[in-house]
């Protein structure tokens, strides 16, 4: 008992200290490996938003570049209409006023403005058309992706 008391009073030996330090270093390396694995398994959205659609299930293998979810920022809407004719495209510029209505929201008009007009045309059912991107000034929470609507651009 006396010898055991003397060993306790003498403190830890260099070998015991080295062993404890090695254990701490091993635990820190394990923590870093676990943190790296967690980072590899964590999806981080590029913006705050709402998940509109989940495109994969738990345990499903997904290839690189495959979309996992569709997200939306429901506070900022960008509407695209792809039926601006080549005759009208020369009269449409960014910042022009736009009025929109949607079939699902009868009697409700939304004000917006033109953000951009694509420089390249598409041929759609034999017609040459351009895509116009429009933003809504005050979106309604009832709006949903894919709703059918009508766009009126105040031509200059």
N, C-alpha and C positions, 0 to 999 in steps of 0.2 A: 504494500500500500504506500510505503514511504517512497519507493522508487517511482511509482506512478505519479505521486504528487510532485516529485522533482521534475519529471518529464513535462508535466502540465505547466509548472512554473517557468521552465526553460523556454517554452513557446514552441512553435512549429519549426521543424528542421527545414533546411534548404530543399531537400528532396520533397517534403510534403508541400512546401510553397510552390515548387516547380510543378508538381502534379496538379495542384489546385488551379494554377494559372493555365496549364494545358487543358484542363477540363472547361475552364471559362472560355478559352479560345475556341475549343471544339463546339461549345454551345453557341457562341456568337456566329461561327461559320454555319452551323445548322439553321440558325435564325435567318441569316442572309440568304441561304439556299431556299428556305421556305418562303421568304419575302419575294425572291425572284420568281418562284413558281406561282405564287399568288398574282404577281404582276402579269405574268404570261397568260394567266387564265381569266384576267379581268378585262371586260370591255368598257371602254370609256367613250362616251358620246362626245362629238366635237362641239356640241352646243346643248343648252338646256332645252328640253322639249318633252313631248308626249310620244310614247311608243304607240304607233298607229297599227302596226302589224308585226307579228313574230313569224319569221320565215323558216324557222328550224325548231326541232324538238330536242329534249334532253337526251344526251347520249349520241346524237346524230353527228356523223363526221361531215365537216364542212370544208370545202376547198378554199384555197386562197382567193380572195377577191369576191367571194360569194356574199351577198347581203344576208345579214343575220336578222336585222330588224329594219323596219321603216319608221323613221321618226319625223315629227312635225313640230315646228314652232308655231303654235296656234295663235300667238299674239301678233305675228307678222305673216300675212298671206301674200304670196306671189301667184297670180293667176296667169295661165298661158292660154292664149287663143291662137289657133293656127290657121285661120281662114281669112287673113287680111290679103286682099287681092293686089296684084301688081299695079293695077290702076290707082288704088288708094294708098299704097305704101309710101308714095312720095309726099303725101300730106300728113303723115304721122311722125311725130318726133317725141323724144323723151320729155317728160313733165306735162304733156297735154292732159287735160281733164278727161276722165272716163266715168261713165255711169253704167252700173251693172245690175242686172236682175237675175234671179235664179228661179227655175221652175218650182223648186221645193219650198220657196219662200215668197208666195204671191203677195204683191203689193209692197214689198220691201225693196228699196233702191239703195245701192251702195255707191259711194263716191270713191274714186281712186285717181291714179295717174299712171301714165305710161312710164315704165322703167327703161325698156329697151325694145328695139325691133331687130330681129335677126338680119344680118346682111345678106345671107344666102337664102334663096328661094327653095321651096319644095314643090314638086308636082303632085297634086292630090286630085284624083278623079279627073285628070285632064286639065285642071286649073293650076296656074302658078300662084302659090300663096306664100306668105311670110308669117312667122310666129311673133306675136307681141307679148311681152311680159308686162304685167300690170300689178300694182300694189293697191290694196284697199286701205283707206284711211282709218276706218273704224270697223273692224271685222265683227261679225256676229258669231256667238258660240254655237249657233245652229248650223253653220257652214260645215260641209264635209268634203273630203277629196272626191273628185269625180262628178260632182253635181253639174247638171246641165244648166247653162246660163246664157244670157245675151249681153253683149258688150256694145256700148255706144261710145265712140271716141269723138270728142269735140274737135273737128278738123279745123286747122288754121287756114 
